[in-house]
Amino acid sequence: ATIDTDKKVITIDPTADFASEQVVYVAIGSTVEDGAGNAISAANATFTIADVIAPVFASEYPKVANVSGTSFDILVKINEAGKGYYVILANDVTAPTAAEVKAGTGNSAATAIKSGNFALTKDTEKSEGITGLTSETAYDVYIVTEDGETTPNIQSSPTKIDVNTADITLPTVSSVSSTTNDGTYKIGDVIAITITFSEAVTVTGTPQLTLETGSTDAVVDYSSGSVGTL
């Protein structure tokens, strides 16, 4: 410890750094006296070191859940009360900084598809719903959190989550055609009929096709197909 030139302020220089939020007890005994030999009264004090550490995500957080064609939920849990920020960006764009996510933008102030923030309670999962997205689309989700200090401690970099929205568009029939020439055919003849869909489809069971053949229609079984075609 050292004392200033006016002999009024004692400065203590600890031999090691204090930990964030550490409680420190300080005491001074009656061994300190003035020039006339008058000893001070013993005194003590307790103080707490400032919080200088950013929040930490709980194990397996952040994450997303309930991914649909146009929405999903962001789930966040941290070890202290604070605030969370997110931006939704197009797939594989340049990553933003923590400050940019807090500001609601992408890298170099690029416009985010979605952005927002939410309050966080210590050790409590927060679910934030994201809506209005496009189905069958890949998105980059960036999340960063800070604590509730007067001067918040924000995480040094955001966490990225890759999200792919679901396919909710039903396939449609694009065309029906046949490579077999018009004519008259008997039982056992093969008539090739091709049905093309708007996207790749999965065939289960044995689909059947009803053919208009006069007073009595014919029902034929699926034979084979390729991607998008039966």
Salt bridges, closest charged atoms under 4 A:
GLU128 OE1 - LYS126 NZ 3.94
ASP140 OD1 - LYS160 NZ 3.81
GLU146 OE1 - LYS102 NZ 2.84
ASP162 OD1 - LYS160 NZ 3.50
ASP189 OD1 - LYS186 NZ 3.49
